[in-house]
Amino acid sequence: MPIDKGTLLKKSIAKAVQSPGNLVGGAVCLAASAVLWNPLPLILWGLAATGWVSLAATGDRYIKQIEEEERRGELAKAEKDREVLRQRVEALLADPLVAGWVRACLLPDYMASYRRLAEIRGRVTQVLADRTDLDAGTKANILQQLGYMLTTYLSFVRERVAYLQILTNVRPAADSVSDQPAASPAPIAPAPQPAQLAAVRRDRPQAVRPFPQAVPALPSVEKRLAEVDAKCQTLKGLAEKEPATARTRQWHIGILEKQRELLLECQKRDQMVVAQLGAFTDVFEVILGRVSASQFSATEVASYMGAVVEQIVETEKFVDSLRPAMDQLVGGIVPA
């Protein structure tokens, strides 16, 4: 974010006042006034210093220095915040179920992709450092925008995983709408004893190799919608069978229909996130190729990156606009 002119002027004046030359001059004049018991040297220094500070503060020297310091500060803060976000996303992806999806290739290895993006940004940094035809501001702007993209990539991964976890762990809320007793759980076979395992090893050594545990499929919003529709139909049937409960059943159906709407809205949100995540690697590759080209156009790259950032910002706004729907979805359904 560019610093406003008022703040920039104040900081420039402060730097000019605190410059070594100005402070040394003031100290010398103060000492001379004390020795001579004459305030004239101090008065003359004050007048000269005021004029010099005014000229220096509005010049390019301190303004560029302040802008560079602001850029470095913003970059350092962005890097720190991104590292915190990266650790949080890695913690989400370390969930056994999510990690199983990744191993089974049901879900992309998002952190591997992130490391690839960070590696490309590092290569862009090296290329820009060797280019003498670009000013420091242009280089800093390119790297700052790439850093912003890295951060938004992690944010979108977090939203994607959170959505899948919601679909996995919760289902549409409903009171008991069936008189049928719950099915009894399937009996669990007793664990084999060591002696049994030893016998199997002697007879069939291959049979004791551990089989990979089955990974549940990715949660399906279509399945959740079908559950909602089925419960609505059941409630309608009960309302006809028991007219005295019709009003309560209709109220219950209204709750389920609202949940259906929330599921559809959150599905659109997830589709946007998935589409945006799929574009990051290609975008970074294109930027690396353009800054590495011998015929480099800073204007062309700035225009391209501006369009990319604008698209990402629009996706962020869309995701944020549906955050209340996600919150309602979590608050309006009970654990599976």
GUMINU-605648 format. One record per residue (C-alpha): chain; residue in three letters; x, y, z. Coordinates in pm, 1 decimal, padded with zeros to 6 digits. Layout:
REM GUMINU-605648
{mol:A&type:Ala&xx:X&yy:Y&zz:Z} .
...
***
This chain:
REM GUMINU-605648
{mol:A&type:Met&xx:00000.0&yy:00000.0&zz:00000.0} .
{mol:A&type:Pro&xx:00159.5&yy:00335.7&zz:-00102.5} .
{mol:A&type:Ile&xx:00230.5&yy:00577.2&zz:00180.5} .
{mol:A&type:Asp&xx:00018.6&yy:00895.7&zz:00176.8} .
{mol:A&type:Lys&xx:00184.7&yy:01228.5&zz:00098.7} .
{mol:A&type:Gly&xx:00124.0&yy:01379.6&zz:00443.5} .
{mol:A&type:Thr&xx:00290.3&yy:01092.6&zz:00627.4} .
{mol:A&type:Leu&xx:00571.0&yy:01085.7&zz:00371.6} .
{mol:A&type:Leu&xx:00642.0&yy:01457.8&zz:00424.8} .
{mol:A&type:Lys&xx:00643.8&yy:01421.4&zz:00804.4} .
{mol:A&type:Lys&xx:00888.8&yy:01132.7&zz:00790.2} .
{mol:A&type:Ser&xx:01105.6&yy:01316.9&zz:00538.4} .
{mol:A&type:Ile&xx:01122.6&yy:01624.8&zz:00761.9} .
{mol:A&type:Ala&xx:01213.2&yy:01407.3&zz:01060.4} .
{mol:A&type:Lys&xx:01495.5&yy:01243.8&zz:00863.7} .
{mol:A&type:Ala&xx:01624.8&yy:01580.3&zz:00746.2} .
{mol:A&type:Val&xx:01621.1&yy:01723.4&zz:01099.4} .
{mol:A&type:Gln&xx:01800.2&yy:01417.1&zz:01236.3} .
{mol:A&type:Ser&xx:02064.3&yy:01408.6&zz:00962.8} .
{mol:A&type:Pro&xx:02423.3&yy:01405.4&zz:01098.3} .
{mol:A&type:Gly&xx:02521.6&yy:01728.4&zz:00920.7} .
{mol:A&type:Asn&xx:02230.3&yy:01920.5&zz:01061.8} .
{mol:A&type:Leu&xx:02283.1&yy:01791.2&zz:01414.6} .
{mol:A&type:Val&xx:02657.8&yy:01859.6&zz:01408.4} .
{mol:A&type:Gly&xx:02598.1&yy:02212.8&zz:01278.6} .
{mol:A&type:Gly&xx:02347.7&yy:02275.9&zz:01553.2} .
{mol:A&type:Ala&xx:02585.2&yy:02146.7&zz:01820.1} .
{mol:A&type:Val&xx:02869.1&yy:02368.5&zz:01695.1} .
{mol:A&type:Cys&xx:02649.8&yy:02679.0&zz:01687.1} .
{mol:A&type:Leu&xx:02513.4&yy:02600.5&zz:02033.0} .
{mol:A&type:Ala&xx:02866.5&yy:02570.4&zz:02168.1} .
{mol:A&type:Ala&xx:02970.8&yy:02895.3&zz:01998.2} .
{mol:A&type:Ser&xx:02672.9&yy:03080.3&zz:02143.5} .
{mol:A&type:Ala&xx:02756.6&yy:02947.7&zz:02489.7} .
{mol:A&type:Val&xx:03123.6&yy:03048.1&zz:02464.5} .
{mol:A&type:Leu&xx:03053.6&yy:03392.8&zz:02321.8} .
{mol:A&type:Trp&xx:02743.5&yy:03451.6&zz:02531.7} .
{mol:A&type:Asn&xx:02583.1&yy:03554.6&zz:02205.3} .
{mol:A&type:Pro&xx:02273.4&yy:03388.5&zz:02061.9} .
{mol:A&type:Leu&xx:02353.4&yy:03504.7&zz:01708.1} .
{mol:A&type:Pro&xx:02528.6&yy:03180.2&zz:01595.0} .
{mol:A&type:Leu&xx:02235.3&yy:02973.6&zz:01720.9} .
{mol:A&type:Ile&xx:01983.5&yy:03205.5&zz:01553.7} .
{mol:A&type:Leu&xx:02172.0&yy:03191.4&zz:01224.7} .
{mol:A&type:Trp&xx:02189.2&yy:02812.0&zz:01243.6} .
{mol:A&type:Gly&xx:01816.0&yy:02797.0&zz:01312.1} .
{mol:A&type:Leu&xx:01736.4&yy:03003.1&zz:01004.4} .
{mol:A&type:Ala&xx:01976.1&yy:02809.8&zz:00784.2} .
{mol:A&type:Ala&xx:01858.9&yy:02473.8&zz:00919.5} .
{mol:A&type:Thr&xx:01495.7&yy:02562.2&zz:00857.5} .
{mol:A&type:Gly&xx:01565.0&yy:02642.9&zz:00495.1} .
{mol:A&type:Trp&xx:01781.4&yy:02337.7&zz:00446.2} .
{mol:A&type:Val&xx:01529.3&yy:02103.0&zz:00607.2} .
{mol:A&type:Ser&xx:01251.9&yy:02244.0&zz:00387.9} .
{mol:A&type:Leu&xx:01452.9&yy:02181.8&zz:00071.9} .
{mol:A&type:Ala&xx:01583.1&yy:01841.3&zz:00178.1} .
{mol:A&type:Ala&xx:01246.0&yy:01713.1&zz:00297.2} .
{mol:A&type:Thr&xx:01081.3&yy:01784.7&zz:-00037.3} .
{mol:A&type:Gly&xx:01370.6&yy:01647.6&zz:-00240.4} .
{mol:A&type:Asp&xx:01404.8&yy:01297.0&zz:-00383.1} .
{mol:A&type:Arg&xx:01681.3&yy:01178.5&zz:-00149.4} .
{mol:A&type:Tyr&xx:01483.0&yy:01126.8&zz:00168.8} .
{mol:A&type:Ile&xx:01156.4&yy:01049.1&zz:-00006.5} .
{mol:A&type:Lys&xx:01313.5&yy:00756.7&zz:-00194.2} .
{mol:A&type:Gln&xx:01488.0&yy:00640.0&zz:00121.6} .
{mol:A&type:Ile&xx:01161.3&yy:00643.5&zz:00317.4} .
{mol:A&type:Glu&xx:00970.4&yy:00465.9&zz:00040.3} .
{mol:A&type:Glu&xx:01237.9&yy:00196.8&zz:00028.3} .
{mol:A&type:Glu&xx:01223.4&yy:00151.7&zz:00405.9} .
{mol:A&type:Glu&xx:00843.8&yy:00125.7&zz:00390.6} .
{mol:A&type:Arg&xx:00866.0&yy:-00137.6&zz:00115.6} .
{mol:A&type:Arg&xx:01115.1&yy:-00343.4&zz:00313.7} .
{mol:A&type:Gly&xx:00897.6&yy:-00320.1&zz:00624.0} .
{mol:A&type:Glu&xx:00584.1&yy:-00427.3&zz:00438.1} .
{mol:A&type:Leu&xx:00771.8&yy:-00712.4&zz:00269.9} .
{mol:A&type:Ala&xx:00907.9&yy:-00837.4&zz:00603.4} .
{mol:A&type:Lys&xx:00562.2&yy:-00825.8&zz:00762.8} .
{mol:A&type:Ala&xx:00405.0&yy:-01003.3&zz:00464.5} .
{mol:A&type:Glu&xx:00669.6&yy:-01276.9&zz:00480.7} .
{mol:A&type:Lys&xx:00610.3&yy:-01324.3&zz:00852.8} .
{mol:A&type:Asp&xx:00232.3&yy:-01338.1&zz:00815.6} .
{mol:A&type:Arg&xx:00260.8&yy:-01580.2&zz:00523.3} .
{mol:A&type:Glu&xx:00482.6&yy:-01813.4&zz:00726.1} .
{mol:A&type:Val&xx:00223.2&yy:-01821.8&zz:01004.0} .
{mol:A&type:Leu&xx:-00049.0&yy:-01898.5&zz:00749.1} .
{mol:A&type:Arg&xx:00165.9&yy:-02169.5&zz:00590.8} .
{mol:A&type:Gln&xx:00204.7&yy:-02344.9&zz:00924.8} .
{mol:A&type:Arg&xx:-00170.5&yy:-02332.6&zz:00983.9} .
{mol:A&type:Val&xx:-00245.3&yy:-02474.6&zz:00640.5} .
{mol:A&type:Glu&xx:00008.8&yy:-02752.7&zz:00690.6} .
{mol:A&type:Ala&xx:-00162.8&yy:-02838.3&zz:01018.5} .
{mol:A&type:Leu&xx:-00496.8&yy:-02867.4&zz:00833.9} .
{mol:A&type:Leu&xx:-00342.0&yy:-03086.8&zz:00567.0} .
{mol:A&type:Ala&xx:-00183.0&yy:-03307.1&zz:00833.5} .
{mol:A&type:Asp&xx:-00528.7&yy:-03425.4&zz:00940.3} .
{mol:A&type:Pro&xx:-00523.9&yy:-03803.8&zz:00881.8} .
{mol:A&type:Leu&xx:-00830.2&yy:-03797.7&zz:00657.2} .
{mol:A&type:Val&xx:-00703.3&yy:-03508.7&zz:00444.7} .
{mol:A&type:Ala&xx:-00354.0&yy:-03659.2&zz:00425.6} .
{mol:A&type:Gly&xx:-00514.7&yy:-03985.5&zz:00311.9} .
{mol:A&type:Trp&xx:-00693.8&yy:-03805.2&zz:00030.2} .
{mol:A&type:Val&xx:-00364.7&yy:-03655.5&zz:-00082.0} .
{mol:A&type:Arg&xx:-00184.2&yy:-03992.2&zz:-00074.7} .
{mol:A&type:Ala&xx:-00469.6&yy:-04149.4&zz:-00269.7} .
{mol:A&type:Cys&xx:-00449.9&yy:-03865.5&zz:-00526.8} .
{mol:A&type:Leu&xx:-00808.2&yy:-03768.5&zz:-00450.0} .
{mol:A&type:Leu&xx:-00682.1&yy:-03424.4&zz:-00353.6} .
{mol:A&type:Pro&xx:-00385.8&yy:-03235.3&zz:-00504.5} .
{mol:A&type:Asp&xx:-00068.1&yy:-03207.4&zz:-00300.9} .
{mol:A&type:Tyr&xx:-00122.2&yy:-02839.6&zz:-00230.7} .
{mol:A&type:Met&xx:00193.8&yy:-02791.4&zz:-00026.7} .
{mol:A&type:Ala&xx:00406.9&yy:-02941.9&zz:-00303.0} .
{mol:A&type:Ser&xx:00248.7&yy:-02691.8&zz:-00540.5} .
{mol:A&type:Tyr&xx:00312.4&yy:-02412.0&zz:-00291.6} .
{mol:A&type:Arg&xx:00679.8&yy:-02505.9&zz:-00268.3} .
{mol:A&type:Arg&xx:00693.0&yy:-02499.0&zz:-00647.5} .
{mol:A&type:Leu&xx:00540.6&yy:-02149.7&zz:-00651.9} .
{mol:A&type:Ala&xx:00786.6&yy:-02028.6&zz:-00387.1} .
{mol:A&type:Glu&xx:01073.6&yy:-02176.0&zz:-00589.2} .
{mol:A&type:Ile&xx:00957.4&yy:-01990.9&zz:-00901.4} .
{mol:A&type:Arg&xx:00937.1&yy:-01666.8&zz:-00703.6} .
{mol:A&type:Gly&xx:01294.4&yy:-01725.9&zz:-00589.9} .
{mol:A&type:Arg&xx:01406.1&yy:-01768.2&zz:-00950.1} .
{mol:A&type:Val&xx:01224.4&yy:-01448.1&zz:-01046.6} .
{mol:A&type:Thr&xx:01408.6&yy:-01271.0&zz:-00762.3} .
{mol:A&type:Gln&xx:01743.0&yy:-01389.1&zz:-00900.8} .
{mol:A&type:Val&xx:01654.4&yy:-01286.3&zz:-01256.5} .
{mol:A&type:Leu&xx:01543.1&yy:-00940.2&zz:-01145.5} .
{mol:A&type:Ala&xx:01859.7&yy:-00891.4&zz:-00940.0} .
{mol:A&type:Asp&xx:02067.4&yy:-00942.1&zz:-01258.0} .
{mol:A&type:Arg&xx:01862.3&yy:-00703.9&zz:-01470.5} .
{mol:A&type:Thr&xx:02014.6&yy:-00357.8&zz:-01478.8} .
{mol:A&type:Asp&xx:01747.5&yy:-00224.1&zz:-01713.0} .
{mol:A&type:Leu&xx:01485.3&yy:-00215.7&zz:-01436.7} .
{mol:A&type:Asp&xx:01457.4&yy:00031.4&zz:-01152.7} .
{mol:A&type:Ala&xx:01427.9&yy:-00081.1&zz:-00791.5} .
{mol:A&type:Gly&xx:01062.4&yy:00020.6&zz:-00771.5} .
{mol:A&type:Thr&xx:00962.2&yy:-00202.4&zz:-01063.9} .
{mol:A&type:Lys&xx:01149.0&yy:-00499.8&zz:-00920.4} .
{mol:A&type:Ala&xx:00998.7&yy:-00449.9&zz:-00576.0} .
{mol:A&type:Asn&xx:00648.0&yy:-00423.6&zz:-00721.6} .
{mol:A&type:Ile&xx:00682.6&yy:-00752.0&zz:-00913.5} .
{mol:A&type:Leu&xx:00809.6&yy:-00936.8&zz:-00607.3} .
{mol:A&type:Gln&xx:00545.3&yy:-00782.0&zz:-00383.5} .
{mol:A&type:Gln&xx:00266.4&yy:-00899.5&zz:-00613.6} .
{mol:A&type:Leu&xx:00413.8&yy:-01248.8&zz:-00633.4} .
{mol:A&type:Gly&xx:00425.2&yy:-01253.6&zz:-00253.8} .
{mol:A&type:Tyr&xx:00061.4&yy:-01151.1&zz:-00240.9} .
{mol:A&type:Met&xx:-00025.6&yy:-01437.3&zz:-00477.0} .
{mol:A&type:Leu&xx:00158.5&yy:-01685.5&zz:-00255.5} .
{mol:A&type:Thr&xx:-00042.6&yy:-01567.8&zz:00043.4} .
{mol:A&type:Thr&xx:-00374.5&yy:-01590.1&zz:-00138.3} .
{mol:A&type:Tyr&xx:-00282.7&yy:-01938.5&zz:-00261.7} .
{mol:A&type:Leu&xx:-00247.4&yy:-02053.4&zz:00098.1} .
{mol:A&type:Ser&xx:-00572.3&yy:-01879.4&zz:00190.2} .
{mol:A&type:Phe&xx:-00760.0&yy:-02058.6&zz:-00086.7} .
{mol:A&type:Val&xx:-00611.8&yy:-02394.4&zz:00018.9} .
{mol:A&type:Arg&xx:-00734.9&yy:-02328.3&zz:00372.2} .
{mol:A&type:Glu&xx:-01085.1&yy:-02251.2&zz:00243.2} .
{mol:A&type:Arg&xx:-01084.8&yy:-02561.9&zz:00024.4} .
{mol:A&type:Val&xx:-00986.3&yy:-02796.3&zz:00307.2} .
{mol:A&type:Ala&xx:-01229.5&yy:-02633.6&zz:00550.0} .
{mol:A&type:Tyr&xx:-01515.5&yy:-02688.3&zz:00303.8} .
{mol:A&type:Leu&xx:-01429.7&yy:-03057.1&zz:00260.1} .
{mol:A&type:Gln&xx:-01408.2&yy:-03106.3&zz:00635.5} .
{mol:A&type:Ile&xx:-01749.0&yy:-02948.1&zz:00681.8} .
{mol:A&type:Leu&xx:-01904.9&yy:-03180.9&zz:00425.4} .
{mol:A&type:Thr&xx:-01732.7&yy:-03479.2&zz:00585.2} .
{mol:A&type:Asn&xx:-01811.6&yy:-03413.8&zz:00948.6} .
{mol:A&type:Val&xx:-02165.3&yy:-03280.2&zz:00933.7} .
{mol:A&type:Arg&xx:-02490.3&yy:-03368.2&zz:00768.2} .
{mol:A&type:Pro&xx:-02824.9&yy:-03188.0&zz:00740.1} .
{mol:A&type:Ala&xx:-02994.3&yy:-03160.0&zz:01076.7} .
{mol:A&type:Ala&xx:-03322.9&yy:-03339.0&zz:01126.7} .
{mol:A&type:Asp&xx:-03515.0&yy:-03482.0&zz:01414.5} .
{mol:A&type:Ser&xx:-03604.4&yy:-03845.6&zz:01403.5} .
{mol:A&type:Val&xx:-03841.1&yy:-03867.7&zz:01108.0} .
{mol:A&type:Ser&xx:-03858.5&yy:-04242.7&zz:01090.3} .
{mol:A&type:Asp&xx:-04007.4&yy:-04499.7&zz:01322.3} .
{mol:A&type:Gln&xx:-03757.5&yy:-04758.4&zz:01201.0} .
{mol:A&type:Pro&xx:-03495.3&yy:-04856.4&zz:01458.9} .
{mol:A&type:Ala&xx:-03136.2&yy:-04773.9&zz:01383.6} .
{mol:A&type:Ala&xx:-02940.2&yy:-05052.9&zz:01223.5} .
{mol:A&type:Ser&xx:-02717.3&yy:-05246.2&zz:01455.8} .
{mol:A&type:Pro&xx:-02346.9&yy:-05192.9&zz:01397.3} .
{mol:A&type:Ala&xx:-02169.0&yy:-05466.9&zz:01210.9} .
{mol:A&type:Pro&xx:-01976.0&yy:-05702.8&zz:01439.8} .
{mol:A&type:Ile&xx:-01605.1&yy:-05641.9&zz:01454.9} .
{mol:A&type:Ala&xx:-01387.7&yy:-05945.0&zz:01398.9} .
{mol:A&type:Pro&xx:-01146.5&yy:-06020.7&zz:01684.0} .
{mol:A&type:Ala&xx:-00783.9&yy:-05935.2&zz:01624.1} .
{mol:A&type:Pro&xx:-00568.3&yy:-06236.2&zz:01529.0} .
{mol:A&type:Gln&xx:-00350.6&yy:-06375.7&zz:01805.2} .
{mol:A&type:Pro&xx:00029.9&yy:-06394.1&zz:01771.7} .
{mol:A&type:Ala&xx:00022.2&yy:-06770.0&zz:01732.3} .
{mol:A&type:Gln&xx:-00224.9&yy:-06738.7&zz:01445.7} .
{mol:A&type:Leu&xx:-00007.7&yy:-06477.0&zz:01275.2} .
{mol:A&type:Ala&xx:00297.8&yy:-06700.3&zz:01310.3} .
{mol:A&type:Ala&xx:00113.3&yy:-06988.7&zz:01146.7} .
{mol:A&type:Val&xx:00011.0&yy:-06765.5&zz:00858.8} .
{mol:A&type:Arg&xx:00369.5&yy:-06649.9&zz:00813.6} .
{mol:A&type:Arg&xx:00488.9&yy:-07009.2&zz:00785.1} .
{mol:A&type:Asp&xx:00221.3&yy:-07114.2&zz:00540.7} .
{mol:A&type:Arg&xx:00175.4&yy:-06795.1&zz:00335.3} .
{mol:A&type:Pro&xx:00444.2&yy:-06532.3&zz:00398.0} .
{mol:A&type:Gln&xx:00290.5&yy:-06291.5&zz:00146.2} .
{mol:A&type:Ala&xx:-00041.6&yy:-06286.1&zz:00328.5} .
{mol:A&type:Val&xx:00088.2&yy:-06095.1&zz:00629.6} .
{mol:A&type:Arg&xx:00193.4&yy:-05790.5&zz:00433.1} .
{mol:A&type:Pro&xx:-00007.7&yy:-05497.1&zz:00563.4} .
{mol:A&type:Phe&xx:-00270.2&yy:-05378.6&zz:00322.1} .
{mol:A&type:Pro&xx:-00319.0&yy:-05004.2&zz:00285.8} .
{mol:A&type:Gln&xx:-00622.1&yy:-04887.8&zz:00475.3} .
{mol:A&type:Ala&xx:-00909.5&yy:-04784.6&zz:00251.1} .
{mol:A&type:Val&xx:-00939.2&yy:-04408.1&zz:00212.5} .
{mol:A&type:Pro&xx:-01291.9&yy:-04267.3&zz:00217.6} .
{mol:A&type:Ala&xx:-01396.6&yy:-04089.8&zz:-00098.7} .
{mol:A&type:Leu&xx:-01412.8&yy:-03712.9&zz:-00105.5} .
{mol:A&type:Pro&xx:-01739.5&yy:-03589.9&zz:00043.6} .
{mol:A&type:Ser&xx:-02007.5&yy:-03520.4&zz:-00213.0} .
{mol:A&type:Val&xx:-02239.4&yy:-03223.8&zz:-00190.9} .
{mol:A&type:Glu&xx:-02477.3&yy:-03413.1&zz:-00419.8} .
{mol:A&type:Lys&xx:-02506.4&yy:-03682.4&zz:-00152.4} .
{mol:A&type:Arg&xx:-02584.6&yy:-03422.8&zz:00112.5} .
{mol:A&type:Leu&xx:-02846.3&yy:-03263.6&zz:-00112.7} .
{mol:A&type:Ala&xx:-03001.9&yy:-03605.3&zz:-00173.0} .
{mol:A&type:Glu&xx:-03018.8&yy:-03659.0&zz:00203.1} .
{mol:A&type:Val&xx:-03197.6&yy:-03326.6&zz:00246.4} .
{mol:A&type:Asp&xx:-03444.9&yy:-03407.7&zz:-00031.9} .
{mol:A&type:Ala&xx:-03512.9&yy:-03752.2&zz:00114.0} .
{mol:A&type:Lys&xx:-03581.3&yy:-03607.6&zz:00457.2} .
{mol:A&type:Cys&xx:-03812.7&yy:-03346.3&zz:00310.3} .
{mol:A&type:Gln&xx:-04009.5&yy:-03617.3&zz:00134.0} .
{mol:A&type:Thr&xx:-04029.3&yy:-03819.2&zz:00455.6} .
{mol:A&type:Leu&xx:-04156.9&yy:-03517.0&zz:00647.1} .
{mol:A&type:Lys&xx:-04419.4&yy:-03448.7&zz:00381.9} .
{mol:A&type:Gly&xx:-04537.1&yy:-03808.3&zz:00407.1} .
{mol:A&type:Leu&xx:-04561.8&yy:-03783.9&zz:00785.3} .
{mol:A&type:Ala&xx:-04756.0&yy:-03457.1&zz:00755.5} .
{mol:A&type:Glu&xx:-05015.6&yy:-03631.4&zz:00539.2} .
{mol:A&type:Lys&xx:-05025.1&yy:-03934.1&zz:00768.0} .
{mol:A&type:Glu&xx:-05046.0&yy:-03725.1&zz:01084.7} .
{mol:A&type:Pro&xx:-05240.4&yy:-03403.3&zz:01002.3} .
{mol:A&type:Ala&xx:-05199.7&yy:-03274.3&zz:01356.5} .
{mol:A&type:Thr&xx:-04823.1&yy:-03245.6&zz:01299.2} .
{mol:A&type:Ala&xx:-04850.0&yy:-03080.7&zz:00954.6} .
{mol:A&type:Arg&xx:-04758.1&yy:-02732.1&zz:01075.9} .
{mol:A&type:Thr&xx:-04453.6&yy:-02855.1&zz:01266.4} .
{mol:A&type:Arg&xx:-04347.6&yy:-03075.9&zz:00975.3} .
{mol:A&type:Gln&xx:-04372.0&yy:-02780.0&zz:00735.4} .
{mol:A&type:Trp&xx:-04158.9&yy:-02569.0&zz:00965.7} .
{mol:A&type:His&xx:-03901.7&yy:-02848.4&zz:00972.8} .
{mol:A&type:Ile&xx:-03907.6&yy:-02871.4&zz:00592.6} .
{mol:A&type:Gly&xx:-03838.2&yy:-02497.7&zz:00576.0} .
{mol:A&type:Ile&xx:-03523.6&yy:-02547.7&zz:00784.4} .
{mol:A&type:Leu&xx:-03402.5&yy:-02824.5&zz:00555.9} .
{mol:A&type:Glu&xx:-03474.1&yy:-02619.8&zz:00242.4} .
{mol:A&type:Lys&xx:-03264.5&yy:-02336.8&zz:00387.1} .
{mol:A&type:Gln&xx:-02983.4&yy:-02583.3&zz:00446.8} .
{mol:A&type:Arg&xx:-03016.1&yy:-02697.1&zz:00086.4} .
{mol:A&type:Glu&xx:-02969.5&yy:-02338.3&zz:-00031.3} .
{mol:A&type:Leu&xx:-02661.5&yy:-02300.8&zz:00189.5} .
{mol:A&type:Leu&xx:-02511.2&yy:-02620.8&zz:00049.8} .
{mol:A&type:Leu&xx:-02555.5&yy:-02493.7&zz:-00306.2} .
{mol:A&type:Glu&xx:-02402.9&yy:-02153.5&zz:-00224.3} .
{mol:A&type:Cys&xx:-02104.1&yy:-02314.1&zz:-00055.0} .
{mol:A&type:Gln&xx:-02061.4&yy:-02545.1&zz:-00353.8} .
{mol:A&type:Lys&xx:-02029.9&yy:-02241.4&zz:-00583.9} .
{mol:A&type:Arg&xx:-01776.5&yy:-02093.0&zz:-00343.2} .
{mol:A&type:Asp&xx:-01569.7&yy:-02410.9&zz:-00349.1} .
{mol:A&type:Gln&xx:-01583.7&yy:-02432.0&zz:-00727.6} .
{mol:A&type:Met&xx:-01441.9&yy:-02080.0&zz:-00754.2} .
{mol:A&type:Val&xx:-01163.6&yy:-02164.9&zz:-00510.5} .
{mol:A&type:Val&xx:-01072.1&yy:-02483.7&zz:-00698.8} .
{mol:A&type:Ala&xx:-01064.1&yy:-02300.0&zz:-01031.5} .
{mol:A&type:Gln&xx:-00839.1&yy:-02027.5&zz:-00890.6} .
{mol:A&type:Leu&xx:-00601.2&yy:-02276.7&zz:-00726.8} .
{mol:A&type:Gly&xx:-00557.4&yy:-02452.4&zz:-01060.3} .
{mol:A&type:Ala&xx:-00435.3&yy:-02133.6&zz:-01228.7} .
{mol:A&type:Phe&xx:-00154.2&yy:-02028.4&zz:-00992.6} .
{mol:A&type:Thr&xx:00124.7&yy:-02248.2&zz:-01130.9} .
{mol:A&type:Asp&xx:00063.5&yy:-02141.7&zz:-01490.2} .
{mol:A&type:Val&xx:00055.5&yy:-01775.2&zz:-01385.8} .
{mol:A&type:Phe&xx:00389.5&yy:-01802.4&zz:-01205.5} .
{mol:A&type:Glu&xx:00545.3&yy:-01985.4&zz:-01500.3} .
{mol:A&type:Val&xx:00430.6&yy:-01713.3&zz:-01740.2} .
{mol:A&type:Ile&xx:00571.9&yy:-01437.3&zz:-01517.5} .
{mol:A&type:Leu&xx:00906.8&yy:-01616.4&zz:-01488.8} .
{mol:A&type:Gly&xx:00920.8&yy:-01655.6&zz:-01865.0} .
{mol:A&type:Arg&xx:00843.3&yy:-01290.9&zz:-01928.3} .
{mol:A&type:Val&xx:01095.4&yy:-01145.8&zz:-01684.3} .
{mol:A&type:Ser&xx:01359.4&yy:-01386.4&zz:-01818.9} .
{mol:A&type:Ala&xx:01304.7&yy:-01283.2&zz:-02180.2} .
{mol:A&type:Ser&xx:01577.8&yy:-01074.2&zz:-02341.3} .
{mol:A&type:Gln&xx:01318.3&yy:-00835.6&zz:-02481.1} .
{mol:A&type:Phe&xx:01160.5&yy:-00744.2&zz:-02148.8} .
{mol:A&type:Ser&xx:00871.4&yy:-00499.5&zz:-02129.3} .
{mol:A&type:Ala&xx:00809.3&yy:-00377.4&zz:-01776.1} .
{mol:A&type:Thr&xx:00480.0&yy:-00223.4&zz:-01887.6} .
{mol:A&type:Glu&xx:00361.1&yy:-00552.1&zz:-02037.9} .
{mol:A&type:Val&xx:00451.1&yy:-00751.7&zz:-01725.5} .
{mol:A&type:Ala&xx:00290.7&yy:-00492.0&zz:-01499.5} .
{mol:A&type:Ser&xx:-00027.3&yy:-00504.7&zz:-01708.4} .
{mol:A&type:Tyr&xx:-00037.6&yy:-00885.2&zz:-01700.4} .
{mol:A&type:Met&xx:00024.6&yy:-00906.1&zz:-01328.0} .
{mol:A&type:Gly&xx:-00230.9&yy:-00633.8&zz:-01263.7} .
{mol:A&type:Ala&xx:-00495.3&yy:-00834.9&zz:-01448.3} .
{mol:A&type:Val&xx:-00403.3&yy:-01149.6&zz:-01253.0} .
{mol:A&type:Val&xx:-00416.4&yy:-00971.7&zz:-00919.1} .
{mol:A&type:Glu&xx:-00750.8&yy:-00818.2&zz:-01011.1} .
{mol:A&type:Gln&xx:-00890.4&yy:-01164.9&zz:-01086.4} .
{mol:A&type:Ile&xx:-00759.1&yy:-01300.6&zz:-00756.2} .
{mol:A&type:Val&xx:-00906.6&yy:-01007.9&zz:-00565.8} .
{mol:A&type:Glu&xx:-01245.0&yy:-01072.3&zz:-00728.7} .
{mol:A&type:Thr&xx:-01227.2&yy:-01435.4&zz:-00621.9} .
{mol:A&type:Glu&xx:-01136.6&yy:-01328.2&zz:-00267.2} .
{mol:A&type:Lys&xx:-01437.6&yy:-01097.5&zz:-00258.5} .
{mol:A&type:Phe&xx:-01666.4&yy:-01374.2&zz:-00383.4} .
{mol:A&type:Val&xx:-01531.0&yy:-01617.6&zz:-00122.8} .
{mol:A&type:Asp&xx:-01572.7&yy:-01360.2&zz:00153.3} .
{mol:A&type:Ser&xx:-01924.6&yy:-01273.0&zz:00040.0} .
{mol:A&type:Leu&xx:-02030.5&yy:-01634.7&zz:00096.8} .
{mol:A&type:Arg&xx:-01854.0&yy:-01671.6&zz:00430.7} .
{mol:A&type:Pro&xx:-02184.8&yy:-01613.5&zz:00617.4} .
{mol:A&type:Ala&xx:-02330.1&yy:-01908.1&zz:00425.2} .
{mol:A&type:Met&xx:-02041.1&yy:-02125.7&zz:00542.3} .
{mol:A&type:Asp&xx:-02094.4&yy:-02010.6&zz:00900.8} .
{mol:A&type:Gln&xx:-02466.5&yy:-02085.4&zz:00880.2} .
{mol:A&type:Leu&xx:-02393.8&yy:-02423.5&zz:00726.6} .
{mol:A&type:Val&xx:-02169.9&yy:-02512.5&zz:01020.8} .
{mol:A&type:Gly&xx:-02413.8&yy:-02373.2&zz:01275.5} .
{mol:A&type:Gly&xx:-02727.1&yy:-02524.2&zz:01120.9} .
{mol:A&type:Ile&xx:-02623.2&yy:-02887.7&zz:01088.9} .
{mol:A&type:Val&xx:-02531.9&yy:-03143.8&zz:01346.0} .
{mol:A&type:Pro&xx:-02230.5&yy:-03377.0&zz:01354.6} .
{mol:A&type:Ala&xx:-02261.1&yy:-03691.4&zz:01149.8} .
***
